[in-house]
Amino acid sequence: MDDAPIRPGQRLYDLVRDEADPDQQHRIQEIVCLTHCMNACNAVAMQRGKTPLLMTQMTPDRETARALLAILDRFGESSDGVVPDSQVPDAIPLVRPLIPPGVSRERTRS
């Protein structure tokens, strides 16, 4: 039996799933953090053709889960993945694009 404590990211994921309506639930995917940090929670919004949006330093509580769902909706409604700072809920302290606009994602292989 595993007696490991529930990680903060898992708590936030569970809360987001609990708060999501059926239309939102099918768009939420769980991933395991590769750095295994025990502090700030992170999430990424991704959609083909849009700049991925990284959200970090979140608290795993119900207010943050609701804020995360709100920003994910705004991300989905945007044409390029950019969510203006004025539309970012206070419960999400840090939001930034993972790949700045204008930077090519293609790599040249030799």
MITI-414006 format. One record per atom (N, C-alpha, C): residue number from 1; atom name; x, y, z. Coordinates in steps of 0.05 Angstrom, whole numbers, plus 5000, padded with zeros to 4 digits. Layout:
BEGIN
R mitor tidren   px   py   pz
R   NUM     CA    X    Y    Z
...
This chain:
BEGIN
R mitor tidren   px   py   pz
R     1      N 5017 4976 5000
R     1     CA 5000 5000 5000
R     1      C 5018 5025 5000
R     2      N 5010 5044 4984
R     2     CA 5026 5068 4981
R     2      C 5017 5089 5002
R     3      N 5035 5096 5020
R     3     CA 5028 5116 5041
R     3      C 5039 5144 5034
R     4      N 5048 5148 5009
R     4     CA 5059 5174 5001
R     4      C 5036 5195 5002
R     5      N 5043 5219 5011
R     5     CA 5023 5240 5012
R     5      C 5015 5248 4983
R     6      N 4991 5258 4981
R     6     CA 4981 5267 4955
R     6      C 4996 5293 4948
R     7      N 5008 5293 4925
R     7     CA 5023 5317 4916
R     7      C 5004 5340 4911
R     8      N 5013 5365 4915
R     8     CA 4997 5388 4911
R     8      C 4985 5389 4882
R     9      N 5001 5382 4862
R     9     CA 4991 5382 4835
R     9      C 4968 5362 4831
R    10      N 4969 5339 4844
R    10     CA 4947 5320 4843
R    10      C 4922 5331 4856
R    11      N 4926 5345 4879
R    11     CA 4903 5357 4892
R    11      C 4890 5378 4874
R    12      N 4906 5395 4861
R    12     CA 4895 5415 4843
R    12      C 4881 5402 4819
R    13      N 4893 5381 4808
R    13     CA 4880 5367 4785
R    13      C 4853 5356 4794
R    14      N 4852 5343 4817
R    14     CA 4827 5331 4827
R    14      C 4806 5353 4831
R    15      N 4814 5376 4842
R    15     CA 4795 5398 4845
R    15      C 4785 5410 4819
R    16      N 4803 5412 4799
R    16     CA 4795 5422 4773
R    16      C 4775 5403 4760
R    17      N 4780 5377 4762
R    17     CA 4761 5357 4751
R    17      C 4734 5359 4765
R    18      N 4734 5363 4792
R    18     CA 4709 5366 4807
R    18      C 4694 5390 4799
R    19      N 4708 5412 4793
R    19     CA 4695 5438 4786
R    19      C 4687 5440 4757
R    20      N 4699 5424 4739
R    20     CA 4694 5427 4711
R    20      C 4667 5417 4702
R    21      N 4655 5432 4683
R    21     CA 4630 5423 4672
R    21      C 4636 5402 4651
R    22      N 4617 5387 4641
R    22     CA 4622 5365 4622
R    22      C 4638 5374 4597
R    23      N 4632 5398 4587
R    23     CA 4647 5408 4563
R    23      C 4676 5412 4570
R    24      N 4682 5421 4594
R    24     CA 4710 5426 4602
R    24      C 4725 5400 4608
R    25      N 4711 5380 4620
R    25     CA 4724 5356 4630
R    25      C 4738 5341 4608
R    26      N 4727 5340 4584
R    26     CA 4740 5324 4563
R    26      C 4765 5338 4552
R    27      N 4769 5363 4559
R    27     CA 4793 5378 4550
R    27      C 4816 5378 4571
R    28      N 4811 5366 4594
R    28     CA 4831 5367 4616
R    28      C 4846 5340 4616
R    29      N 4872 5341 4615
R    29     CA 4888 5317 4616
R    29      C 4908 5319 4639
R    30      N 4911 5297 4653
R    30     CA 4931 5296 4675
R    30      C 4958 5287 4664
R    31      N 4979 5301 4673
R    31     CA 5006 5292 4667
R    31      C 5021 5292 4693
R    32      N 5042 5276 4695
R    32     CA 5058 5274 4719
R    32      C 5081 5294 4716
R    33      N 5086 5309 4736
R    33     CA 5108 5328 4735
R    33      C 5134 5313 4734
R    34      N 5151 5321 4715
R    34     CA 5177 5308 4712
R    34      C 5197 5316 4733
R    35      N 5193 5339 4746
R    35     CA 5212 5349 4765
R    35      C 5205 5340 4794
R    36      N 5181 5330 4798
R    36     CA 5172 5320 4824
R    36      C 5176 5341 4846
R    37      N 5170 5366 4840
R    37     CA 5173 5386 4861
R    37      C 5150 5383 4881
R    38      N 5154 5391 4905
R    38     CA 5134 5389 4926
R    38      C 5122 5417 4933
R    39      N 5126 5437 4915
R    39     CA 5116 5463 4922
R    39      C 5095 5472 4901
R    40      N 5101 5492 4886
R    40     CA 5081 5505 4868
R    40      C 5069 5486 4848
R    41      N 5043 5489 4843
R    41     CA 5029 5474 4823
R    41      C 5032 5488 4795
R    42      N 5033 5472 4774
R    42     CA 5036 5482 4747
R    42      C 5015 5470 4729
R    43      N 5008 5485 4708
R    43     CA 4990 5475 4688
R    43      C 4998 5487 4661
R    44      N 4991 5473 4640
R    44     CA 4997 5484 4613
R    44      C 4972 5481 4597
R    45      N 4965 5503 4582
R    45     CA 4943 5503 4563
R    45      C 4956 5499 4536
R    46      N 4946 5480 4521
R    46     CA 4957 5474 4494
R    46      C 4935 5469 4475
R    47      N 4938 5479 4451
R    47     CA 4919 5474 4429
R    47      C 4933 5478 4403
R    48      N 4929 5461 4384
R    48     CA 4943 5463 4358
R    48      C 4939 5492 4346
R    49      N 4962 5503 4338
R    49     CA 4961 5530 4325
R    49      C 4963 5553 4345
R    50      N 4964 5547 4371
R    50     CA 4966 5568 4391
R    50      C 4991 5566 4407
R    51      N 5000 5589 4417
R    51     CA 5024 5589 4435
R    51      C 5016 5576 4461
R    52      N 5030 5555 4470
R    52     CA 5023 5543 4496
R    52      C 5026 5563 4519
R    53      N 5009 5561 4539
R    53     CA 5009 5580 4561
R    53      C 5015 5565 4587
R    54      N 5037 5573 4600
R    54     CA 5045 5561 4625
R    54      C 5035 5577 4649
R    55      N 5022 5563 4667
R    55     CA 5012 5576 4692
R    55      C 5026 5562 4715
R    56      N 5038 5578 4733
R    56     CA 5054 5567 4755
R    56      C 5048 5580 4781
R    57      N 5060 5568 4802
R    57     CA 5058 5579 4830
R    57      C 5029 5580 4840
R    58      N 5013 5561 4832
R    58     CA 4985 5561 4840
R    58      C 4981 5545 4866
R    59      N 4962 5553 4882
R    59     CA 4955 5539 4906
R    59      C 4934 5518 4900
R    60      N 4936 5494 4910
R    60     CA 4917 5473 4904
R    60      C 4891 5476 4921
R    61      N 4875 5496 4914
R    61     CA 4849 5500 4928
R    61      C 4827 5505 4907
R    62      N 4803 5505 4917
R    62     CA 4779 5507 4899
R    62      C 4779 5533 4884
R    63      N 4787 5556 4896
R    63     CA 4788 5581 4882
R    63      C 4807 5580 4858
R    64      N 4830 5568 4862
R    64     CA 4849 5565 4840
R    64      C 4838 5547 4818
R    65      N 4825 5526 4826
R    65     CA 4813 5507 4806
R    65      C 4793 5523 4789
R    66      N 4776 5539 4800
R    66     CA 4757 5554 4785
R    66      C 4771 5575 4767
R    67      N 4792 5588 4778
R    67     CA 4807 5607 4762
R    67      C 4821 5594 4739
R    68      N 4831 5570 4743
R    68     CA 4845 5555 4722
R    68      C 4825 5548 4700
R    69      N 4801 5539 4707
R    69     CA 4781 5533 4687
R    69      C 4773 5558 4671
R    70      N 4772 5581 4685
R    70     CA 4765 5606 4672
R    70      C 4786 5614 4651
R    71      N 4811 5612 4659
R    71     CA 4833 5620 4641
R    71      C 4835 5600 4618
R    72      N 4829 5575 4623
R    72     CA 4829 5555 4601
R    72      C 4808 5561 4581
R    73      N 4785 5570 4590
R    73     CA 4764 5579 4571
R    73      C 4773 5603 4555
R    74      N 4785 5622 4568
R    74     CA 4795 5646 4554
R    74      C 4817 5638 4533
R    75      N 4834 5620 4541
R    75     CA 4854 5609 4523
R    75      C 4841 5597 4498
R    76      N 4821 5580 4503
R    76     CA 4807 5567 4482
R    76      C 4792 5586 4463
R    77      N 4783 5608 4473
R    77     CA 4768 5628 4457
R    77      C 4788 5646 4441
R    78      N 4813 5647 4449
R    78     CA 4832 5664 4436
R    78      C 4841 5652 4409
R    79      N 4849 5669 4391
R    79     CA 4857 5658 4364
R    79      C 4886 5648 4365
R    80      N 4902 5659 4384
R    80     CA 4931 5652 4384
R    80      C 4941 5641 4410
R    81      N 4924 5639 4430
R    81     CA 4932 5629 4456
R    81      C 4940 5650 4476
R    82      N 4940 5675 4467
R    82     CA 4948 5697 4484
R    82      C 4924 5706 4501
R    83      N 4927 5706 4527
R    83     CA 4907 5716 4546
R    83      C 4918 5741 4559
R    84      N 4905 5764 4555
R    84     CA 4915 5789 4566
R    84      C 4916 5787 4597
R    85      N 4937 5801 4608
R    85     CA 4940 5801 4637
R    85      C 4915 5809 4652
R    86      N 4900 5827 4640
R    86     CA 4875 5837 4653
R    86      C 4854 5815 4655
R    87      N 4857 5793 4641
R    87     CA 4837 5771 4642
R    87      C 4848 5747 4658
R    88      N 4871 5750 4669
R    88     CA 4882 5729 4686
R    88      C 4873 5732 4714
R    89      N 4858 5712 4725
R    89     CA 4849 5714 4753
R    89      C 4872 5716 4773
R    90      N 4867 5730 4795
R    90     CA 4888 5734 4815
R    90      C 4898 5708 4827
R    91      N 4882 5687 4827
R    91     CA 4890 5661 4838
R    91      C 4912 5647 4822
R    92      N 4918 5658 4799
R    92     CA 4939 5647 4782
R    92      C 4962 5668 4781
R    93      N 4982 5665 4799
R    93     CA 5002 5686 4802
R    93      C 5021 5691 4779
R    94      N 5027 5670 4763
R    94     CA 5046 5673 4742
R    94      C 5036 5658 4717
R    95      N 5034 5674 4695
R    95     CA 5026 5663 4669
R    95      C 5046 5673 4648
R    96      N 5055 5654 4632
R    96     CA 5073 5663 4610
R    96      C 5071 5643 4587
R    97      N 5076 5653 4563
R    97     CA 5077 5634 4540
R    97      C 5101 5616 4542
R    98      N 5097 5591 4535
R    98     CA 5119 5572 4536
R    98      C 5138 5577 4512
R    99      N 5127 5584 4490
R    99     CA 5143 5591 4466
R    99      C 5134 5619 4458
R   100      N 5151 5639 4461
R   100     CA 5143 5666 4454
R   100      C 5133 5668 4425
R   101      N 5112 5685 4420
R   101     CA 5102 5688 4393
R   101      C 5124 5696 4374
R   102      N 5123 5684 4350
R   102     CA 5143 5691 4330
R   102      C 5167 5672 4329
R   103      N 5170 5655 4350
R   103     CA 5192 5637 4351
R   103      C 5184 5611 4337
R   104      N 5200 5601 4319
R   104     CA 5194 5577 4305
R   104      C 5198 5553 4323
R   105      N 5179 5534 4320
R   105     CA 5182 5509 4336
R   105      C 5197 5487 4320
R   106      N 5202 5492 4294
R   106     CA 5215 5473 4278
R   106      C 5245 5472 4283
R   107      N 5256 5449 4282
R   107     CA 5285 5446 4286
R   107      C 5297 5434 4261
R   108      N 5320 5444 4254
R   108     CA 5334 5434 4231
R   108      C 5352 5411 4240
R   109      N 5350 5389 4227
R   109     CA 5366 5366 4234
R   109      C 5387 5362 4212
R   110      N 5411 5355 4221
R   110     CA 5432 5350 4201
R   110      C 5438 5321 4198
